[in-house]
Amino acid sequence: MGHNYAKPLTSGQKMERLLARIPPGWHIALERQTGEATWRALTHAPDKEGSWSAPYADPADALEEAWRNNRSVLV
């Protein structure tokens, strides 16, 4: 009987995966909140405006949310 114990991605692996998906011409910004241990991210097409993610403890989670929120311009 086989079992599938998938190992979750590390923050670095998740970041690499996201950066490979975001088109090269897009703007990407990561910002650490002053006085807090949280990060926000922004990504958008060159001719568009994007929205910032909510604060996250992991910068990869913040970038993933920003990518999800702003990638609709590709459709």
KOLMARKOL-55096 format. One record per atom (N, C-alpha, C): residue number from 1; x, y, z; residue in three letters. Coordinates in Angstrom, 3 decimals. Last residue first. Example, Ala and Ser with C-alpha at 12.3 -4.5 7.8 and 13.67 -1.06 7.14 Angstrom:
<recs>
REC   num         xx         yy         zz   residu
REC     2     12.850     -2.250      7.080      SER
REC     2     13.670     -1.060      7.140      SER
REC     2     12.900      0.030      7.870      SER
REC     1     13.190     -5.690      7.800      ALA
REC     1     12.300     -4.500      7.800      ALA
REC     1     13.200     -3.300      7.800      ALA
</recs>
This chain:
<recs>
REC   num         xx         yy         zz   residu
REC    75     -5.335     37.667    -19.155      VAL
REC    75     -6.449     36.973    -19.813      VAL
REC    75     -6.997     37.775    -20.967      VAL
REC    74     -3.552     39.283    -17.867      LEU
REC    74     -3.027     38.378    -18.890      LEU
REC    74     -4.143     37.735    -19.705      LEU
REC    73     -4.812     40.593    -15.859      VAL
REC    73     -4.571     41.372    -17.088      VAL
REC    73     -3.997     40.502    -18.194      VAL
REC    72     -4.803     38.937    -13.685      SER
REC    72     -5.989     38.902    -14.532      SER
REC    72     -5.792     39.698    -15.821      SER
REC    71     -2.748     39.191    -11.878      ARG
REC    71     -2.466     38.493    -13.126      ARG
REC    71     -3.652     38.473    -14.081      ARG
REC    70     -3.264     40.295     -9.373      ASN
REC    70     -2.942     41.188    -10.486      ASN
REC    70     -2.708     40.506    -11.823      ASN
REC    69     -3.803     38.327     -7.444      ASN
REC    69     -4.686     39.498     -7.556      ASN
REC    69     -4.479     40.273     -8.848      ASN
REC    68     -1.673     36.501     -7.769      ARG
REC    68     -3.058     36.073     -7.983      ARG
REC    68     -3.980     37.265     -8.234      ARG
REC    67      0.473     38.203     -7.067      TRP
REC    67      0.412     37.593     -8.397      TRP
REC    67     -1.017     37.160     -8.709      TRP
REC    66     -0.142     38.718     -4.370      ALA
REC    66     -0.058     39.829     -5.324      ALA
REC    66     -0.170     39.307     -6.760      ALA
REC    65      0.043     36.103     -3.313      GLU
REC    65     -1.234     36.818     -3.301      GLU
REC    65     -1.229     37.964     -4.309      GLU
REC    64      2.788     35.606     -3.744      GLU
REC    64      1.779     34.741     -4.360      GLU
REC    64      0.415     35.435     -4.398      GLU
REC    63      3.978     37.545     -2.143      LEU
REC    63      4.141     37.617     -3.596      LEU
REC    63      3.100     36.764     -4.307      LEU
REC    62      3.205     36.570      0.390      ALA
REC    62      2.785     37.908     -0.038      ALA
REC    62      2.885     38.042     -1.561      ALA
REC    61      4.527     34.131      0.389      ASP
REC    61      3.064     34.146      0.479      ASP
REC    61      2.518     35.504      0.025      ASP
REC    60      7.171     35.008      0.337      ALA
REC    60      6.665     34.228     -0.789      ALA
REC    60      5.133     34.196     -0.781      ALA
REC    59      7.545     36.244      2.836      PRO
REC    59      7.482     37.077      1.634      PRO
REC    59      6.954     36.321      0.411      PRO
REC    58      5.629     35.414      5.625      ASP
REC    58      6.517     34.857      4.601      ASP
REC    58      6.424     35.719      3.329      ASP
REC    57      3.744     36.834      7.031      ALA
REC    57      5.023     36.569      7.689      ALA
REC    57      6.062     36.080      6.683      ALA
REC    56      1.996     39.407      5.235      TYR
REC    56      2.252     37.993      5.520      TYR
REC    56      3.598     37.869      6.217      TYR
REC    55     -0.516     41.849      4.469      PRO
REC    55      0.743     41.493      5.136      PRO
REC    55      0.810     39.991      5.457      PRO
REC    54     -1.957     41.647      1.140      ALA
REC    54     -2.096     41.804      2.590      ALA
REC    54     -0.745     41.461      3.229      ALA
REC    53     -0.461     43.230     -1.749      SER
REC    53     -1.002     42.094     -1.009      SER
REC    53     -1.256     42.504      0.435      SER
REC    52     -1.402     46.038     -3.763      TRP
REC    52     -0.509     45.392     -2.799      TRP
REC    52     -1.219     44.223     -2.138      TRP
REC    51     -2.307     46.042     -7.200      SER
REC    51     -2.662     46.266     -5.801      SER
REC    51     -1.706     45.470     -4.915      SER
REC    50     -1.067     47.829    -10.106      GLY
REC    50     -1.419     46.654     -9.333      GLY
REC    50     -1.826     47.031     -7.925      GLY
REC    49     -1.644     49.287    -13.239      GLU
REC    49     -1.380     49.500    -11.820      GLU
REC    49     -1.837     48.263    -11.071      GLU
REC    48      0.077     48.816    -16.420      LYS
REC    48     -1.063     48.698    -15.495      LYS
REC    48     -0.640     49.089    -14.092      LYS
REC    47      2.225     48.490    -18.080      ASP
REC    47      1.276     49.556    -18.400      ASP
REC    47      0.038     49.546    -17.511      ASP
REC    46      3.684     46.291    -17.006      PRO
REC    46      4.300     47.611    -17.141      PRO
REC    46      3.297     48.750    -17.365      PRO
REC    45      1.734     44.420    -14.568      ALA
REC    45      2.232     44.625    -15.928      ALA
REC    45      2.772     46.047    -16.052      ALA
REC    44      2.817     43.847    -11.164      HIS
REC    44      1.857     44.275    -12.185      HIS
REC    44      2.546     44.439    -13.523      HIS
REC    43      2.966     43.233     -7.710      THR
REC    43      3.437     42.878     -9.038      THR
REC    43      2.369     43.294    -10.032      THR
REC    42      3.906     43.504     -4.366      LEU
REC    42      3.182     44.121     -5.479      LEU
REC    42      3.797     43.594     -6.756      LEU
REC    41      3.663     42.556     -0.907      ALA
REC    41      4.231     42.456     -2.247      ALA
REC    41      3.305     43.125     -3.254      ALA
REC    40      4.763     42.722      2.480      ARG
REC    40      3.738     42.963      1.468      ARG
REC    40      4.432     42.882      0.116      ARG
REC    39      5.531     41.056      5.584      TRP
REC    39      5.896     41.502      4.248      TRP
REC    39      4.651     41.768      3.427      TRP
REC    38      6.370     41.388      9.096      THR
REC    38      5.483     41.019      7.990      THR
REC    38      5.950     41.668      6.698      THR
REC    37      7.165     42.045     11.662      ALA
REC    37      7.839     40.939     10.980      ALA
REC    37      6.951     40.446      9.833      ALA
REC    36      7.459     45.611     12.134      GLU
REC    36      6.725     44.347     12.189      GLU
REC    36      7.538     43.271     11.467      GLU
REC    35      8.731     47.996     11.712      GLY
REC    35      8.402     47.636     13.080      GLY
REC    35      7.648     46.327     13.228      GLY
REC    34      7.493     48.274      8.466      THR
REC    34      8.316     48.882      9.503      THR
REC    34      7.814     48.480     10.886      THR
REC    33      7.222     45.459      6.411      GLN
REC    33      6.510     46.472      7.186      GLN
REC    33      7.403     46.987      8.312      GLN
REC    32      9.085     45.083      3.508      ARG
REC    32      8.893     44.642      4.894      ARG
REC    32      8.256     45.788      5.655      ARG
REC    31      8.129     44.463      0.222      GLU
REC    31      8.342     45.484      1.239      GLU
REC    31      8.101     44.891      2.627      GLU
REC    30      8.818     43.910     -3.129      LEU
REC    30      8.606     43.296     -1.813      LEU
REC    30      8.964     44.334     -0.771      LEU
REC    29      7.699     44.207     -6.442      ALA
REC    29      8.216     44.890     -5.256      ALA
REC    29      7.859     44.079     -4.013      ALA
REC    28      7.941     44.076     -9.897      ILE
REC    28      7.814     43.295     -8.668      ILE
REC    28      8.425     44.096     -7.536      ILE
REC    27      6.607     44.550    -13.119      HIS
REC    27      7.177     45.195    -11.934      HIS
REC    27      6.926     44.287    -10.728      HIS
REC    26      7.286     42.481    -15.979      TRP
REC    26      6.421     42.966    -14.909      TRP
REC    26      7.222     43.589    -13.772      TRP
REC    25      8.808     41.293    -17.913      GLY
REC    25      8.627     42.739    -17.969      GLY
REC    25      7.801     43.321    -16.838      GLY
REC    24      8.717     38.472    -17.426      PRO
REC    24      9.944     39.248    -17.181      PRO
REC    24      9.749     40.762    -17.162      PRO
REC    23      5.775     37.232    -15.682      PRO
REC    23      6.462     37.636    -16.915      PRO
REC    23      7.647     38.575    -16.632      PRO
REC    22      5.955     34.768    -13.219      ILE
REC    22      5.669     36.194    -13.463      ILE
REC    22      6.449     36.631    -14.698      ILE
REC    21      7.039     32.198    -13.016      ARG
REC    21      5.716     32.398    -13.630      ARG
REC    21      5.421     33.851    -13.984      ARG
REC    20      9.423     32.422    -11.689      ALA
REC    20      9.437     31.800    -13.015      ALA
REC    20      8.118     32.029    -13.752      ALA
REC    19      8.591     33.446     -9.265      LEU
REC    19      9.382     34.309    -10.145      LEU
REC    19      9.493     33.740    -11.552      LEU
REC    18      7.292     31.161     -8.219      LEU
REC    18      6.537     32.372     -8.548      LEU
REC    18      7.308     33.262     -9.519      LEU
REC    17      9.460     29.406     -7.868      ARG
REC    17      8.329     29.014     -8.715      ARG
REC    17      7.531     30.241     -9.154      ARG
REC    16     11.006     30.864     -6.024      GLU
REC    16     11.547     30.516     -7.342      GLU
REC    16     10.431     30.176     -8.322      GLU
REC    15      9.216     30.896     -3.833      MET
REC    15      9.627     32.151     -4.455      MET
REC    15     10.172     31.894     -5.862      MET
REC    14      9.124     28.186     -3.200      LYS
REC    14      7.893     28.860     -3.614      LYS
REC    14      8.229     30.164     -4.348      LYS
REC    13     11.764     27.793     -2.423      GLN
REC    13     11.243     27.065     -3.577      GLN
REC    13      9.980     27.732     -4.119      GLN
REC    12     11.842     29.480     -0.146      GLY
REC    12     12.720     29.726     -1.293      GLY
REC    12     12.231     29.037     -2.553      GLY
REC    11      9.995     28.239      1.542      SER
REC    11      9.758     29.608      1.106      SER
REC    11     10.597     29.936     -0.138      SER
REC    10      9.451     24.865      0.384      THR
REC    10     10.062     25.839      1.287      THR
REC    10      9.751     27.231      0.747      THR
REC     9      6.475     22.972     -0.150      LEU
REC     9      7.578     23.774     -0.673      LEU
REC     9      8.155     24.671      0.417      LEU
REC     8      5.786     19.924      1.661      PRO
REC     8      5.455     21.294      1.246      PRO
REC     8      6.698     22.036      0.750      PRO
REC     7      5.896     16.697      0.388      LYS
REC     7      6.601     17.647      1.232      LYS
REC     7      6.241     19.058      0.769      LYS
REC     6      3.515     14.194      0.406      ALA
REC     6      4.076     15.330     -0.322      ALA
REC     6      4.693     16.309      0.674      ALA
REC     5      3.324     11.166      0.722      TYR
REC     5      3.596     12.192      1.710      TYR
REC     5      4.305     13.346      1.009      TYR
REC     4      1.408      8.742     -0.216      ASN
REC     4      1.981      9.936     -0.825      ASN
REC     4      2.126     10.996      0.256      ASN
REC     3      1.875      5.269     -0.022      HIS
REC     3      1.435      6.511      0.611      HIS
REC     3      2.129      7.676     -0.083      HIS
REC     2      0.780      2.023     -1.053      GLY
REC     2      1.617      3.206     -1.163      GLY
REC     2      1.010      4.417     -0.483      GLY
REC     1      0.852     -1.174      0.000      MET
REC     1      0.000      0.000      0.000      MET
REC     1      0.895      1.233      0.000      MET
</recs>
